[in-house]
Amino acid sequence: MSQSLKFYFDFLNQSSRALYIFLEASKIPFEAIPISMVKGEHLTGEFRDKVNRFRKLPAITDHGYQLSESVAIFRHLSREKLVPEHWYPRRQLGRSRTDEYLAWQQTNMDVACTDYFQQKWLIPHLQKTRASDNALNVAGKHLDGTLNDFEQLFLSSHKFILGENISFADLSAICEIDQTKSVGFSAFKNRHKLSRWYDLVRDELGPYYKSVQEQFDAALKQSNQREQRQGEVQAQALKQ
């Protein structure tokens, strides 16, 4: 049965994973429509005309209304759907504090994690080259500083960013960190508060997180295997 809410996503994208987990955990009915960013499926004219004029992921259509930008999508869903209060709490300035983190993330955590992932995996994968040591070193230092800031500014003795209950801020942040962990970055070295918080968030999200993370790992593995096979075919052709 077709759902009025359609969610367009790619698990290689951290915001897609965060919103997918949010939708599943909140029991919001939706139709999941995977789109391959590596294959450029989000850049087609059909995607622009029928899904999102910005050609970006994640994206939704809700009763025909098109919307992109992960934070805008999250706020739309929080307003228009039945969503558990803890994700975007009204009490104790919870929404303001969540908004503060999400705004900080867009110009800090998201930039640093995306850049490292691109330098370590995406650019070499697309260009079929090895990662630039210099670019990777610069991205790694930037990421180290950003994770230190995140730990200092947003983590405390409480379990989660807002206190004792998980919020969308935690979900969004853990997906950012996973983007770098997936390609070998040591996010928890000398960051004990970050490590403790990460374990608490992962455990709280339970099977919703586990399922999406497994699919993310599988997508990375499949892309790597496809690239390896193409390289072997090219090498064999050169021998002939």
PyRosetta script that sets phi, psi and omega in degrees:
from pyrosetta import init, pose_from_sequence

init()
pose = pose_from_sequence("MSQSLKFYFDFLNQSSRALYIFLEASKIPFEAIPISMVKGEHLTGEFRDKVNRFRKLPAITDHGYQLSESVAIFRHLSREKLVPEHWYPRRQLGRSRTDEYLAWQQTNMDVACTDYFQQKWLIPHLQKTRASDNALNVAGKHLDGTLNDFEQLFLSSHKFILGENISFADLSAICEIDQTKSVGFSAFKNRHKLSRWYDLVRDELGPYYKSVQEQFDAALKQSNQREQRQGEVQAQALKQ")
pose.set_psi(1, 128.7)
pose.set_omega(1, -178.3)
pose.set_phi(2, -70.8)
pose.set_psi(2, 137.0)
pose.set_omega(2, 179.8)
pose.set_phi(3, -98.0)
pose.set_psi(3, 149.4)
pose.set_omega(3, 177.9)
pose.set_phi(4, -68.8)
pose.set_psi(4, -27.2)
pose.set_omega(4, 177.4)
pose.set_phi(5, -98.6)
pose.set_psi(5, 119.1)
pose.set_omega(5, 178.1)
pose.set_phi(6, -114.6)
pose.set_psi(6, 131.0)
pose.set_omega(6, -176.6)
pose.set_phi(7, -115.5)
pose.set_psi(7, 119.5)
pose.set_omega(7, -178.9)
pose.set_phi(8, -103.2)
pose.set_psi(8, 126.6)
pose.set_omega(8, -169.3)
pose.set_phi(9, -152.5)
pose.set_psi(9, 166.2)
pose.set_omega(9, 170.7)
pose.set_phi(10, -141.8)
pose.set_psi(10, 122.0)
pose.set_omega(10, -177.0)
pose.set_phi(11, -66.9)
pose.set_psi(11, -10.9)
pose.set_omega(11, 173.1)
pose.set_phi(12, -74.0)
pose.set_psi(12, -10.2)
pose.set_omega(12, -179.9)
pose.set_phi(13, -102.9)
pose.set_psi(13, 126.4)
pose.set_omega(13, -172.8)
pose.set_phi(14, -66.3)
pose.set_psi(14, -35.7)
pose.set_omega(14, 178.5)
pose.set_phi(15, -68.5)
pose.set_psi(15, -33.4)
pose.set_omega(15, 175.5)
pose.set_phi(16, -61.8)
pose.set_psi(16, -42.7)
pose.set_omega(16, -178.7)
pose.set_phi(17, -66.5)
pose.set_psi(17, -41.7)
pose.set_omega(17, -179.0)
pose.set_phi(18, -61.9)
pose.set_psi(18, -45.7)
pose.set_omega(18, -178.9)
pose.set_phi(19, -70.2)
pose.set_psi(19, -35.6)
pose.set_omega(19, 177.8)
pose.set_phi(20, -62.1)
pose.set_psi(20, -46.0)
pose.set_omega(20, 178.0)
pose.set_phi(21, -62.4)
pose.set_psi(21, -43.0)
pose.set_omega(21, 179.0)
pose.set_phi(22, -59.6)
pose.set_psi(22, -44.7)
pose.set_omega(22, 179.4)
pose.set_phi(23, -63.1)
pose.set_psi(23, -46.1)
pose.set_omega(23, -178.8)
pose.set_phi(24, -66.0)
pose.set_psi(24, -47.8)
pose.set_omega(24, -176.8)
pose.set_phi(25, -66.8)
pose.set_psi(25, -28.3)
pose.set_omega(25, -179.8)
pose.set_phi(26, -88.2)
pose.set_psi(26, -1.9)
pose.set_omega(26, 179.0)
pose.set_phi(27, 59.6)
pose.set_psi(27, 37.3)
pose.set_omega(27, 176.8)
pose.set_phi(28, -87.5)
pose.set_psi(28, 120.4)
pose.set_omega(28, 179.3)
pose.set_phi(29, -64.3)
pose.set_psi(29, 131.9)
pose.set_omega(29, 179.4)
pose.set_phi(30, -156.8)
pose.set_psi(30, 158.0)
pose.set_omega(30, 174.1)
pose.set_phi(31, -100.5)
pose.set_psi(31, 120.6)
pose.set_omega(31, -178.2)
pose.set_phi(32, -87.8)
pose.set_psi(32, 124.0)
pose.set_omega(32, -178.2)
pose.set_phi(33, -125.3)
pose.set_psi(33, 98.8)
pose.set_omega(33, -179.8)
pose.set_phi(34, -69.8)
pose.set_psi(34, 139.1)
pose.set_omega(34, 178.2)
pose.set_phi(35, -129.6)
pose.set_psi(35, 131.1)
pose.set_omega(35, -179.0)
pose.set_phi(36, -89.5)
pose.set_psi(36, 112.3)
pose.set_omega(36, 176.4)
pose.set_phi(37, -73.2)
pose.set_psi(37, -34.2)
pose.set_omega(37, 179.0)
pose.set_phi(38, -62.0)
pose.set_psi(38, -36.0)
pose.set_omega(38, 178.6)
pose.set_phi(39, -84.2)
pose.set_psi(39, -4.6)
pose.set_omega(39, 178.5)
pose.set_phi(40, 76.6)
pose.set_psi(40, 22.1)
pose.set_omega(40, -177.2)
pose.set_phi(41, -66.4)
pose.set_psi(41, -23.2)
pose.set_omega(41, 179.6)
pose.set_phi(42, -80.5)
pose.set_psi(42, -6.6)
pose.set_omega(42, -176.8)
pose.set_phi(43, -99.4)
pose.set_psi(43, -1.9)
pose.set_omega(43, -177.0)
pose.set_phi(44, -73.4)
pose.set_psi(44, 157.3)
pose.set_omega(44, 177.0)
pose.set_phi(45, -63.8)
pose.set_psi(45, -34.5)
pose.set_omega(45, 179.1)
pose.set_phi(46, -63.6)
pose.set_psi(46, -42.9)
pose.set_omega(46, 178.2)
pose.set_phi(47, -64.1)
pose.set_psi(47, -41.9)
pose.set_omega(47, 179.4)
pose.set_phi(48, -61.2)
pose.set_psi(48, -45.4)
pose.set_omega(48, -173.6)
pose.set_phi(49, -77.6)
pose.set_psi(49, -35.2)
pose.set_omega(49, -172.3)
pose.set_phi(50, -102.6)
pose.set_psi(50, -18.8)
pose.set_omega(50, -174.4)
pose.set_phi(51, -122.3)
pose.set_psi(51, -58.5)
pose.set_omega(51, -172.5)
pose.set_phi(52, -153.5)
pose.set_psi(52, 121.4)
pose.set_omega(52, -175.7)
pose.set_phi(53, -68.8)
pose.set_psi(53, -19.1)
pose.set_omega(53, 179.2)
pose.set_phi(54, -86.5)
pose.set_psi(54, -8.9)
pose.set_omega(54, -179.0)
pose.set_phi(55, 56.4)
pose.set_psi(55, 47.8)
pose.set_omega(55, -178.4)
pose.set_phi(56, -126.0)
pose.set_psi(56, 156.7)
pose.set_omega(56, 173.2)
pose.set_phi(57, -122.7)
pose.set_psi(57, 149.0)
pose.set_omega(57, -3.2)
pose.set_phi(58, -74.0)
pose.set_psi(58, 165.8)
pose.set_omega(58, 177.7)
pose.set_phi(59, -149.5)
pose.set_psi(59, 157.9)
pose.set_omega(59, 175.0)
pose.set_phi(60, -134.6)
pose.set_psi(60, 158.1)
pose.set_omega(60, 159.9)
pose.set_phi(61, -124.3)
pose.set_psi(61, 129.0)
pose.set_omega(61, -177.9)
pose.set_phi(62, -124.9)
pose.set_psi(62, 107.3)
pose.set_omega(62, -172.6)
pose.set_phi(63, 53.6)
pose.set_psi(63, 38.4)
pose.set_omega(63, 177.0)
pose.set_phi(64, 89.7)
pose.set_psi(64, -13.0)
pose.set_omega(64, 179.4)
pose.set_phi(65, -79.6)
pose.set_psi(65, 126.0)
pose.set_omega(65, -177.7)
pose.set_phi(66, -92.3)
pose.set_psi(66, 136.8)
pose.set_omega(66, -179.4)
pose.set_phi(67, -148.8)
pose.set_psi(67, 136.2)
pose.set_omega(67, 174.4)
pose.set_phi(68, -124.1)
pose.set_psi(68, -174.0)
pose.set_omega(68, -176.8)
pose.set_phi(69, 72.4)
pose.set_psi(69, 115.6)
pose.set_omega(69, -170.7)
pose.set_phi(70, -59.2)
pose.set_psi(70, -39.9)
pose.set_omega(70, -179.2)
pose.set_phi(71, -68.7)
pose.set_psi(71, -40.3)
pose.set_omega(71, 177.3)
pose.set_phi(72, -63.2)
pose.set_psi(72, -39.7)
pose.set_omega(72, 178.3)
pose.set_phi(73, -63.8)
pose.set_psi(73, -45.6)
pose.set_omega(73, 179.7)
pose.set_phi(74, -59.2)
pose.set_psi(74, -45.0)
pose.set_omega(74, -178.5)
pose.set_phi(75, -68.3)
pose.set_psi(75, -37.2)
pose.set_omega(75, 176.5)
pose.set_phi(76, -60.5)
pose.set_psi(76, -48.2)
pose.set_omega(76, -179.6)
pose.set_phi(77, -63.6)
pose.set_psi(77, -37.7)
pose.set_omega(77, 179.7)
pose.set_phi(78, -65.4)
pose.set_psi(78, -32.4)
pose.set_omega(78, 178.8)
pose.set_phi(79, -80.8)
pose.set_psi(79, -41.4)
pose.set_omega(79, -167.9)
pose.set_phi(80, -95.3)
pose.set_psi(80, -17.1)
pose.set_omega(80, -176.5)
pose.set_phi(81, -117.5)
pose.set_psi(81, 168.1)
pose.set_omega(81, 174.8)
pose.set_phi(82, -83.5)
pose.set_psi(82, 106.0)
pose.set_omega(82, -173.8)
pose.set_phi(83, -120.7)
pose.set_psi(83, 133.1)
pose.set_omega(83, 176.6)
pose.set_phi(84, -53.7)
pose.set_psi(84, 137.2)
pose.set_omega(84, -172.7)
pose.set_phi(85, -57.8)
pose.set_psi(85, -32.7)
pose.set_omega(85, -172.5)
pose.set_phi(86, -64.7)
pose.set_psi(86, -23.2)
pose.set_omega(86, -178.5)
pose.set_phi(87, -67.6)
pose.set_psi(87, -34.8)
pose.set_omega(87, -175.4)
pose.set_phi(88, -147.0)
pose.set_psi(88, 68.8)
pose.set_omega(88, -167.3)
pose.set_phi(89, -72.1)
pose.set_psi(89, 142.3)
pose.set_omega(89, 177.6)
pose.set_phi(90, -82.6)
pose.set_psi(90, -29.8)
pose.set_omega(90, -175.9)
pose.set_phi(91, -72.0)
pose.set_psi(91, 151.9)
pose.set_omega(91, 173.8)
pose.set_phi(92, 50.5)
pose.set_psi(92, 41.9)
pose.set_omega(92, 177.4)
pose.set_phi(93, 57.0)
pose.set_psi(93, 30.5)
pose.set_omega(93, -176.7)
pose.set_phi(94, -59.4)
pose.set_psi(94, -40.4)
pose.set_omega(94, -179.9)
pose.set_phi(95, -68.6)
pose.set_psi(95, -39.4)
pose.set_omega(95, 178.4)
pose.set_phi(96, -64.5)
pose.set_psi(96, -40.3)
pose.set_omega(96, -179.5)
pose.set_phi(97, -71.1)
pose.set_psi(97, -36.2)
pose.set_omega(97, 174.7)
pose.set_phi(98, -64.8)
pose.set_psi(98, -44.7)
pose.set_omega(98, 178.7)
pose.set_phi(99, -61.5)
pose.set_psi(99, -38.1)
pose.set_omega(99, 178.9)
pose.set_phi(100, -61.0)
pose.set_psi(100, -47.1)
pose.set_omega(100, 179.5)
pose.set_phi(101, -63.4)
pose.set_psi(101, -45.5)
pose.set_omega(101, -177.0)
pose.set_phi(102, -62.0)
pose.set_psi(102, -36.0)
pose.set_omega(102, 176.6)
pose.set_phi(103, -68.1)
pose.set_psi(103, -41.8)
pose.set_omega(103, 177.4)
pose.set_phi(104, -63.7)
pose.set_psi(104, -40.9)
pose.set_omega(104, -177.7)
pose.set_phi(105, -60.3)
pose.set_psi(105, -40.7)
pose.set_omega(105, -175.3)
pose.set_phi(106, -60.5)
pose.set_psi(106, -32.5)
pose.set_omega(106, -178.0)
pose.set_phi(107, -107.8)
pose.set_psi(107, 3.0)
pose.set_omega(107, -178.6)
pose.set_phi(108, -131.0)
pose.set_psi(108, -78.2)
pose.set_omega(108, -175.9)
pose.set_phi(109, -60.8)
pose.set_psi(109, -46.3)
pose.set_omega(109, -178.3)
pose.set_phi(110, -63.2)
pose.set_psi(110, -42.9)
pose.set_omega(110, -179.9)
pose.set_phi(111, -63.4)
pose.set_psi(111, -48.3)
pose.set_omega(111, -176.7)
pose.set_phi(112, -67.2)
pose.set_psi(112, -44.5)
pose.set_omega(112, -178.4)
pose.set_phi(113, -68.8)
pose.set_psi(113, -41.1)
pose.set_omega(113, 179.1)
pose.set_phi(114, -64.7)
pose.set_psi(114, -43.6)
pose.set_omega(114, -179.4)
pose.set_phi(115, -61.9)
pose.set_psi(115, -43.3)
pose.set_omega(115, -179.9)
pose.set_phi(116, -64.6)
pose.set_psi(116, -43.8)
pose.set_omega(116, 179.8)
pose.set_phi(117, -61.9)
pose.set_psi(117, -41.0)
pose.set_omega(117, -179.9)
pose.set_phi(118, -67.0)
pose.set_psi(118, -43.8)
pose.set_omega(118, -178.6)
pose.set_phi(119, -69.5)
pose.set_psi(119, -36.2)
pose.set_omega(119, -176.1)
pose.set_phi(120, -81.1)
pose.set_psi(120, -38.5)
pose.set_omega(120, -172.2)
pose.set_phi(121, -126.1)
pose.set_psi(121, -51.9)
pose.set_omega(121, -168.5)
pose.set_phi(122, -66.5)
pose.set_psi(122, -50.4)
pose.set_omega(122, -178.7)
pose.set_phi(123, -63.0)
pose.set_psi(123, -48.2)
pose.set_omega(123, 175.2)
pose.set_phi(124, -59.3)
pose.set_psi(124, -36.3)
pose.set_omega(124, -179.4)
pose.set_phi(125, -66.2)
pose.set_psi(125, -44.9)
pose.set_omega(125, -177.6)
pose.set_phi(126, -73.5)
pose.set_psi(126, -37.3)
pose.set_omega(126, -176.9)
pose.set_phi(127, -92.9)
pose.set_psi(127, -3.9)
pose.set_omega(127, 179.6)
pose.set_phi(128, 54.8)
pose.set_psi(128, 48.5)
pose.set_omega(128, 177.3)
pose.set_phi(129, -132.3)
pose.set_psi(129, 174.0)
pose.set_omega(129, 174.8)
pose.set_phi(130, -87.2)
pose.set_psi(130, 156.2)
pose.set_omega(130, -179.1)
pose.set_phi(131, -63.7)
pose.set_psi(131, 143.1)
pose.set_omega(131, 176.7)
pose.set_phi(132, -74.2)
pose.set_psi(132, 121.4)
pose.set_omega(132, -178.9)
pose.set_phi(133, -60.3)
pose.set_psi(133, -41.4)
pose.set_omega(133, -178.3)
pose.set_phi(134, -66.8)
pose.set_psi(134, -47.3)
pose.set_omega(134, -179.7)
pose.set_phi(135, -63.6)
pose.set_psi(135, -37.9)
pose.set_omega(135, -179.6)
pose.set_phi(136, -68.9)
pose.set_psi(136, -36.9)
pose.set_omega(136, 178.2)
pose.set_phi(137, -65.6)
pose.set_psi(137, -42.8)
pose.set_omega(137, 178.2)
pose.set_phi(138, -64.2)
pose.set_psi(138, -45.0)
pose.set_omega(138, 179.8)
pose.set_phi(139, -64.2)
pose.set_psi(139, -38.0)
pose.set_omega(139, 179.5)
pose.set_phi(140, -65.1)
pose.set_psi(140, -41.9)
pose.set_omega(140, 178.4)
pose.set_phi(141, -65.5)
pose.set_psi(141, -40.3)
pose.set_omega(141, 177.3)
pose.set_phi(142, -62.3)
pose.set_psi(142, -43.5)
pose.set_omega(142, -179.7)
pose.set_phi(143, -65.7)
pose.set_psi(143, -41.8)
pose.set_omega(143, 177.0)
pose.set_phi(144, -56.1)
pose.set_psi(144, -47.2)
pose.set_omega(144, -179.9)
pose.set_phi(145, -64.0)
pose.set_psi(145, -37.9)
pose.set_omega(145, -179.4)
pose.set_phi(146, -68.3)
pose.set_psi(146, -41.8)
pose.set_omega(146, 178.2)
pose.set_phi(147, -65.9)
pose.set_psi(147, -36.5)
pose.set_omega(147, 175.4)
pose.set_phi(148, -62.2)
pose.set_psi(148, -42.7)
pose.set_omega(148, 178.4)
pose.set_phi(149, -63.9)
pose.set_psi(149, -43.4)
pose.set_omega(149, 179.8)
pose.set_phi(150, -59.5)
pose.set_psi(150, -45.9)
pose.set_omega(150, -179.1)
pose.set_phi(151, -62.6)
pose.set_psi(151, -42.0)
pose.set_omega(151, -177.2)
pose.set_phi(152, -74.2)
pose.set_psi(152, -39.6)
pose.set_omega(152, -172.6)
pose.set_phi(153, -85.2)
pose.set_psi(153, -29.6)
pose.set_omega(153, -169.4)
pose.set_phi(154, -121.4)
pose.set_psi(154, -14.5)
pose.set_omega(154, -178.5)
pose.set_phi(155, -107.3)
pose.set_psi(155, 141.2)
pose.set_omega(155, -178.4)
pose.set_phi(156, -139.7)
pose.set_psi(156, -154.9)
pose.set_omega(156, 178.3)
pose.set_phi(157, -78.7)
pose.set_psi(157, -10.5)
pose.set_omega(157, 177.7)
pose.set_phi(158, -74.1)
pose.set_psi(158, 167.2)
pose.set_omega(158, -177.6)
pose.set_phi(159, -70.4)
pose.set_psi(159, -41.4)
pose.set_omega(159, -172.6)
pose.set_phi(160, -128.5)
pose.set_psi(160, 177.8)
pose.set_omega(160, -174.7)
pose.set_phi(161, -60.2)
pose.set_psi(161, -41.3)
pose.set_omega(161, -178.2)
pose.set_phi(162, -91.3)
pose.set_psi(162, -8.7)
pose.set_omega(162, -177.6)
pose.set_phi(163, 142.3)
pose.set_psi(163, -125.1)
pose.set_omega(163, -174.8)
pose.set_phi(164, -95.7)
pose.set_psi(164, -4.2)
pose.set_omega(164, 179.7)
pose.set_phi(165, -119.3)
pose.set_psi(165, 140.1)
pose.set_omega(165, -179.5)
pose.set_phi(166, -69.9)
pose.set_psi(166, 146.9)
pose.set_omega(166, 177.8)
pose.set_phi(167, -132.9)
pose.set_psi(167, 176.6)
pose.set_omega(167, 178.3)
pose.set_phi(168, -65.0)
pose.set_psi(168, -24.2)
pose.set_omega(168, 176.4)
pose.set_phi(169, -60.3)
pose.set_psi(169, -44.6)
pose.set_omega(169, 178.1)
pose.set_phi(170, -64.3)
pose.set_psi(170, -45.3)
pose.set_omega(170, -178.7)
pose.set_phi(171, -61.5)
pose.set_psi(171, -45.0)
pose.set_omega(171, 179.9)
pose.set_phi(172, -64.4)
pose.set_psi(172, -40.0)
pose.set_omega(172, -178.3)
pose.set_phi(173, -68.4)
pose.set_psi(173, -41.7)
pose.set_omega(173, -177.7)
pose.set_phi(174, -66.4)
pose.set_psi(174, -33.8)
pose.set_omega(174, 177.9)
pose.set_phi(175, -69.4)
pose.set_psi(175, -33.2)
pose.set_omega(175, 174.5)
pose.set_phi(176, -63.0)
pose.set_psi(176, -47.1)
pose.set_omega(176, -178.0)
pose.set_phi(177, -64.8)
pose.set_psi(177, -38.4)
pose.set_omega(177, 178.2)
pose.set_phi(178, -61.8)
pose.set_psi(178, -27.2)
pose.set_omega(178, 179.7)
pose.set_phi(179, -61.1)
pose.set_psi(179, -34.8)
pose.set_omega(179, -179.6)
pose.set_phi(180, -89.7)
pose.set_psi(180, -35.9)
pose.set_omega(180, 177.0)
pose.set_phi(181, -59.4)
pose.set_psi(181, -35.2)
pose.set_omega(181, -176.3)
pose.set_phi(182, -63.8)
pose.set_psi(182, -22.8)
pose.set_omega(182, -179.8)
pose.set_phi(183, -112.7)
pose.set_psi(183, 21.1)
pose.set_omega(183, 167.8)
pose.set_phi(184, 98.2)
pose.set_psi(184, 7.5)
pose.set_omega(184, 179.7)
pose.set_phi(185, -76.4)
pose.set_psi(185, 136.6)
pose.set_omega(185, -179.6)
pose.set_phi(186, -88.4)
pose.set_psi(186, 87.0)
pose.set_omega(186, -173.8)
pose.set_phi(187, -72.9)
pose.set_psi(187, -25.2)
pose.set_omega(187, -170.1)
pose.set_phi(188, -102.1)
pose.set_psi(188, 2.3)
pose.set_omega(188, -179.8)
pose.set_phi(189, -63.7)
pose.set_psi(189, 118.9)
pose.set_omega(189, -179.8)
pose.set_phi(190, 62.8)
pose.set_psi(190, 24.1)
pose.set_omega(190, 177.7)
pose.set_phi(191, -128.9)
pose.set_psi(191, 80.9)
pose.set_omega(191, -173.7)
pose.set_phi(192, -72.7)
pose.set_psi(192, -38.2)
pose.set_omega(192, 177.9)
pose.set_phi(193, -65.0)
pose.set_psi(193, -39.4)
pose.set_omega(193, 179.0)
pose.set_phi(194, -64.3)
pose.set_psi(194, -42.8)
pose.set_omega(194, 179.9)
pose.set_phi(195, -63.4)
pose.set_psi(195, -43.8)
pose.set_omega(195, 179.1)
pose.set_phi(196, -63.1)
pose.set_psi(196, -46.9)
pose.set_omega(196, 179.6)
pose.set_phi(197, -61.0)
pose.set_psi(197, -44.1)
pose.set_omega(197, -178.5)
pose.set_phi(198, -58.6)
pose.set_psi(198, -46.0)
pose.set_omega(198, -179.8)
pose.set_phi(199, -63.2)
pose.set_psi(199, -39.3)
pose.set_omega(199, 179.7)
pose.set_phi(200, -66.1)
pose.set_psi(200, -42.6)
pose.set_omega(200, 179.8)
pose.set_phi(201, -65.6)
pose.set_psi(201, -46.8)
pose.set_omega(201, 179.6)
pose.set_phi(202, -57.9)
pose.set_psi(202, -45.2)
pose.set_omega(202, -179.0)
pose.set_phi(203, -67.6)
pose.set_psi(203, -37.6)
pose.set_omega(203, -179.7)
pose.set_phi(204, -66.4)
pose.set_psi(204, -36.5)
pose.set_omega(204, -179.4)
pose.set_phi(205, -75.5)
pose.set_psi(205, -23.5)
pose.set_omega(205, 172.1)
pose.set_phi(206, 55.7)
pose.set_psi(206, -134.2)
pose.set_omega(206, -172.7)
pose.set_phi(207, -66.2)
pose.set_psi(207, -26.1)
pose.set_omega(207, 179.0)
pose.set_phi(208, -63.8)
pose.set_psi(208, -44.9)
pose.set_omega(208, 178.3)
pose.set_phi(209, -68.9)
pose.set_psi(209, -45.3)
pose.set_omega(209, -176.5)
pose.set_phi(210, -59.1)
pose.set_psi(210, -44.5)
pose.set_omega(210, -178.7)
pose.set_phi(211, -62.7)
pose.set_psi(211, -46.8)
pose.set_omega(211, -178.9)
pose.set_phi(212, -67.3)
pose.set_psi(212, -40.7)
pose.set_omega(212, -180.0)
pose.set_phi(213, -63.6)
pose.set_psi(213, -39.4)
pose.set_omega(213, 177.6)
pose.set_phi(214, -63.2)
pose.set_psi(214, -39.5)
pose.set_omega(214, 178.8)
pose.set_phi(215, -70.1)
pose.set_psi(215, -34.5)
pose.set_omega(215, 175.2)
pose.set_phi(216, -63.2)
pose.set_psi(216, -48.5)
pose.set_omega(216, 178.8)
pose.set_phi(217, -60.9)
pose.set_psi(217, -39.8)
pose.set_omega(217, -179.9)
pose.set_phi(218, -66.5)
pose.set_psi(218, -37.9)
pose.set_omega(218, 179.5)
pose.set_phi(219, -65.4)
pose.set_psi(219, -41.3)
pose.set_omega(219, 176.5)
pose.set_phi(220, -63.0)
pose.set_psi(220, -46.2)
pose.set_omega(220, -179.2)
pose.set_phi(221, -61.8)
pose.set_psi(221, -43.3)
pose.set_omega(221, -179.9)
pose.set_phi(222, -63.5)
pose.set_psi(222, -41.9)
pose.set_omega(222, 178.6)
pose.set_phi(223, -63.9)
pose.set_psi(223, -40.8)
pose.set_omega(223, 178.8)
pose.set_phi(224, -65.6)
pose.set_psi(224, -40.9)
pose.set_omega(224, 179.3)
pose.set_phi(225, -66.1)
pose.set_psi(225, -39.3)
pose.set_omega(225, 178.3)
pose.set_phi(226, -63.1)
pose.set_psi(226, -42.2)
pose.set_omega(226, 178.6)
pose.set_phi(227, -65.1)
pose.set_psi(227, -40.0)
pose.set_omega(227, 179.3)
pose.set_phi(228, -64.0)
pose.set_psi(228, -42.3)
pose.set_omega(228, 178.7)
pose.set_phi(229, -63.4)
pose.set_psi(229, -41.0)
pose.set_omega(229, 178.6)
pose.set_phi(230, -63.5)
pose.set_psi(230, -39.4)
pose.set_omega(230, 177.6)
pose.set_phi(231, -64.3)
pose.set_psi(231, -39.7)
pose.set_omega(231, 179.0)
pose.set_phi(232, -66.3)
pose.set_psi(232, -38.4)
pose.set_omega(232, 178.2)
pose.set_phi(233, -65.1)
pose.set_psi(233, -43.2)
pose.set_omega(233, 179.3)
pose.set_phi(234, -64.6)
pose.set_psi(234, -41.2)
pose.set_omega(234, 179.0)
pose.set_phi(235, -64.4)
pose.set_psi(235, -40.1)
pose.set_omega(235, 179.1)
pose.set_phi(236, -65.4)
pose.set_psi(236, -38.3)
pose.set_omega(236, -179.4)
pose.set_phi(237, -65.5)
pose.set_psi(237, -35.0)
pose.set_omega(237, 179.7)
pose.set_phi(238, -68.8)
pose.set_psi(238, -25.7)
pose.set_omega(238, -179.4)
pose.set_phi(239, -76.7)
pose.set_psi(239, -23.8)
pose.set_omega(239, -175.1)
pose.set_phi(240, -78.2)
pose.dump_pdb("model.pdb")
